[in-house]
Amino acid sequence: MTSAGATIGIPGAALPADPTIIIRLVGALDLAAAPALRERLIGVLDRGTSLLILDLSRVLSCDVSGLAVLIGTQRRARHLGTVVRLAAPSPPVTELLRSTGLDRSFTIYPDPA
């Protein structure tokens, strides 16, 4: 992924049978990052988990493409029986979620723990 795009860190990349996976997103959730991020998140969901937490504490900015990835991930997760939660969104992301009303569509934790 480019330096301008978001990157994800998946602890224990082998993805054990752990019912909870926390993914830390870093950088910008934008048009440049969205396609690769979408594919990575689909891969995580397809491997199976009961709870997927997206740590947004290090996301510097988010545009419509980033929001579409979050919404699409949540829809796919529901279809697979997985719960998606957002954790610690940065101030710009918090403001965007509020202004779009998506803060009511997601459960948002104050921190990843």
Protein Blocks (a to p, Z undefined) as FASTA:
>chain_A
ZZkbccdddehklopabfbdcdddehjddfklmmmmmmmmmmmmmnopabdcddfklcfb
dcfklmmmmmmmmmmmmmnopacddehiafklmmmmmmnopmmmpccdfbfZZ
